[in-house]
């Protein structure tokens, strides 16, 4: 579960960061504001609610973890490009 979550986090974060860093300006601003919004969502309450809505399973937990933890990777990659 951890390896699959880490793969999805790296995949989503890297792609968002690369697109933001490559295109710059408006695209970068839009994607970084989206990242800021996701930073504002508290992880644990979001995870509990989402897993409860989707029914507890390994794949739903992986989805929940991946939906919120890509943000740091995206920000680091966007600033390096």
N, C-alpha and C positions, 0 to 999 in steps of 0.2 A: 504494500500500500504506500509506503514512504517513497520507494523508488519511482513508482508510477506518478505519484503526486509531484515529486521533484522534477520529473521529465516534463509534465504538463506546465508546471510553473515556469521552468526555464524556456519552454517552447513559446508560451504566450507572452511572457515578459520580454524575451529576446525579440520577437516579431514586432511587438508594440514599440519597443525602444528603437529598433532599427528603422522602422517606418518614420517615427518621429524625428530621429536624427538625420535621416537621409533627406526627407522633404523639407524639414525646417518650417519656419514661419507659422503659417496658419495651422498646418497639420500638426506641427509640434505643439503649438499652444492648445489645440483641441485635445490631443491625446494626453498631454500633461495635466489639463484640467480634469479629464476623465480619471486619470490616476489620482489626482487630489481628492476627487469625490470618493473614490474607492478607499483611500486612506482614511476618510472620515467615518467609514462603516466599522463599528466595533466587531472584532472577529468572533468572539465566543457567542454573543447573542445571535448574530447572523447565522453561524454554524448550527446552533440548536434549532432555530426556526426553520432553516432550509432543510435540514435532515428530517425534521418532524413532518414537514410538508411533503417531501419526496419519499418518505418511508426509509427507515434505517437499512442501509446496505453498504457494502464496501465501495461500490461505484459512486453512490451518492455522497459518501464522505470524501472520496477523492475529488469529486466535482466541487464540493463545498470548499475544500482546502485550496484547490486551484483557482477558484473564482476570486479569492481575496489576496493570496500571497504572491501573485505575479507582479504586483505593483512596485516592489523594491527593485526587482530585476529590470523592469522597464525603465525606471528612473535612472539607474546606473548606466544602462546601455545607451539611453538617449543622450546623456551628458558626455559620454565618451566618443560619440560619433561626430 
